[in-house]
């Protein structure tokens, strides 16, 4: 694993690492959230380039419940938290870890495609929306960015 950081609670932690290290749990969380819950096709969710990206896993009591990834161009994506753990700071902890990793490698900003229903969450995490709304996998999105 490349590193880890703690969230607010002692039983919550975030680990940042490679796809090879984190893929079993990250892929499971993404499948549950995107494919099963949001009805995104498994083909669209799967990305053969995942091995080239930095990934994060959020844990509660050593159980992986949240994930996200950071691309080389500063784009954060595939943010997912299992339904029963939403609203407890896991998504914010994963997002903070990915932003910190981007900052450490010298990125000046990060951006993401936010589902419009999650816009308030990202705004609370310091992101600002820009551009027009657009559809991605039949879900309305907006571009958002955060300066580091």
N, C-alpha and C positions, 0 to 999 in steps of 0.2 A: 504494500500500500504506500502511496506517496505521502500521505499525511492525514491527520484528523484534527477536528476542532470540536469543542463542546458547545452545546446549546445551553439554554437557561437551566434545565434540570439535570441532575447528576445521572439520571438513567437515560438521557438522550445524548446521542453523539452522531457526528457526521464524519464519514471517511471519504477521502478523495483518492482515486486511483485509476488504473487502466481498465479498459473493457475486459481484458483477459482476467483481471482480478475480481471484477464486480459483476460480470455479465449474468451469472445465474440469477442473482437476486434482482438486479436492475431489470432484466428482461421479464422476469415474473411480475414485478410491480407494473411495468409498462403494459404488459398483456392484460392484466386485470383492469387497470384504469382506462387505457385507450381502446383496446379491442373489445373486452367484455362489457364495460360500463358505458363507454361513449360510442361504441359501434364503429370505430375506425377499422378498416380492413387490416388484417394481419400483415399483408404484403406492404401496405403503406406505412405501417408502424415500424416494420423491420428495416434496418439501415445497414447495408454491408460495410459502410464506412465507420461504424461505431468504433472499430479497433484503432482509429486514428484520433479519437477524441478523448478528452478527460471526463471522467464520470464521478458522480458523488452518490453516496447512499446515506440516508438518515435512518438511525436505529433508535428504537425504544426498547429498553431492557434486552438488548442484544438481538432484537427482532427487526429485520430490515423492512421499513414501511414507506420510504420516500426515496425518490431518485431524481436526477437531472444530469445534464451533460453540457460541456463547454467545447465549442468548435475552435479551430485555430484562428478563425476570423473574428472572434469575440462574440459569437452568437451563442446564447444559452437556449437549450431546448429540452424536450422530452421531460419537462418537470411533471412529476406525478407523485401523489400521496394517496395511499390506500384510504378509502372512504372513512373508515372508523377512526382514522388518526388526523383528519383534517381539522383545521382551526386550533391546533395545539402547538404551533410553531415549528413543525417539522419542515414544511415547505420553505419557510423563511430561513431556517438553519441551512438547508441544502443550497438555497439561492445565495446566502452570505458566503458559504464556502466556495462556491463557484466564482463569485465576484472577487473574492480574495485571491483565488488561484489566477484569475485573469490579471489582476493588479500586480501580483508577484512576477508574472512573466512580462510585464511591461505594457499591457493593454491600457489605453486611456479611457475606453468606454466599452460597455457591453450592450447588446440589444437582444430582443426576443420577440417572437410572435405570440402575443398573449390572447388566449381565448377571452372574449369580451366579458364573460361571466367572472373571470379572474382578474379583471383590470384593477379593481380596488385593492386586491392583495398586492399586486405589483407596485401600485402607487405608494402603498404603505412601506414598501421596501425600497423606495427612492427612485422608481422608474417613472418616466414621463412618456405619454403617448404622443405619436406623431403620425401623419399621413391619414389616408382614408381607411375605413373598415374594409376587410376582404374576407373571402371564404377560403378555408383550408379544410379539406376532408369533411365538407358540409357543416363546418362549425365556424361561426363568425369570430374573426380575430382583428387585432389592431397591433401595429408595430409599437414597441416601447424601447426606450434606451435609458441608460444610467451612466453618468460620468463617474469615473473611478478616482 
